[in-house]
Every structure is written in C-alpha cells, then in structure tokens.
C-alpha cells in the first residue's frame, strides 16, 4: 500500500473514531492531544484492524503514542 493511501486511510479511521479533522496531525499524541480514553482506543483499534485488514497485538498498541507512530507501523505492515 502506498504511503499516501495509508495516511488517508489512517486519517479516515481517526475521523470514524470521532477525532475532528483539524486535530489530526502527525505529532498529535493520542492521550494528551486527542484525549483518547478506553472507549476511543477500542473504537480506533476496531476500525484500524477493519480498514487495514490486520490484527494489532497488545505490544504494538503500547508503541502507538502519536499518530505518526501508528502511520509508521501501518507502513511496515503493508
């Protein structure tokens, strides 16, 4: 999958999770900037796995601190 497509899909997943478009930035931290709680994480991971046709392991989730961390992970899985 091409980088632009991965980024677009990741942003779509974030929008489905309820993140306003103006708050989606590569340096945005899920907990601090996007105010993710347990429900947001559950929704985000569900949509992420659904859209990318992947299975995210717990240790991978712990490495997702910012949007760019998730983007990098998706690029290596593609």
C-alpha positions in Angstrom: 0.0 0.0 0.0 1.3 3.4 -0.9 2.2 5.9 1.9 -0.4 8.4 0.8 -3.1 5.8 0.8 -2.0 4.5 4.2 -2.1 8.1 5.6 -5.5 8.8 4.1 -6.9 5.5 5.5 -5.4 6.2 8.9 -7.0 9.7 8.9 -10.3 8.2 7.9 -10.1 5.8 10.8 -9.4 8.7 13.2 -12.4 10.6 11.8 -14.6 7.5 12.4 -13.3 7.4 16.0 -14.6 10.9 16.4 -11.4 13.0 16.1 -12.1 16.4 14.5 -10.3 16.8 11.2 -8.4 19.9 12.4 -6.9 18.0 15.3 -5.4 15.2 13.2 -1.7 15.9 12.9 1.3 13.5 12.7 2.7 14.8 16.0 -0.7 14.6 17.9 -0.4 12.3 20.9 -3.4 10.0 21.4 -3.7 10.5 25.1 -2.7 14.2 25.6 -3.7 15.9 22.3 -6.6 13.7 21.1 -7.9 12.9 24.6 -8.3 9.2 23.9 -9.9 7.1 26.6 -10.5 3.4 26.7 -13.6 3.6 24.5 -11.8 5.7 21.9 -8.9 3.2 21.9 -11.3 0.3 21.4 -13.1 2.0 18.5 -9.8 3.1 17.0 -8.3 -0.4 17.1 -11.5 -1.9 15.7 -11.6 0.4 12.8 -7.9 0.2 12.2 -8.0 -3.6 12.1 -11.1 -3.5 9.9 -9.8 -0.9 7.3 -6.2 -2.3 7.1 -7.2 -6.0 7.4 -4.7 -6.5 10.2 -4.6 -7.8 13.8 -2.9 -5.4 16.2 -1.2 -7.0 19.1 -1.1 -5.5 22.6 2.6 -4.8 22.5 2.1 -2.8 19.2 -0.7 -0.8 20.8 1.7 0.3 23.6 4.1 1.7 21.0 1.3 3.9 19.5 1.8 7.2 21.3 1.4 9.6 18.4 -0.4 9.5 15.1 3.0 9.2 13.3 3.8 6.0 15.3 0.7 4.4 14.0 1.4 5.5 10.5 4.9 4.1 10.6 3.6 0.8 12.0 1.0 0.6 9.2 3.7 1.3 6.6 5.8 -1.6 7.8 2.8 -4.0 7.9 1.7 -3.0 4.3 
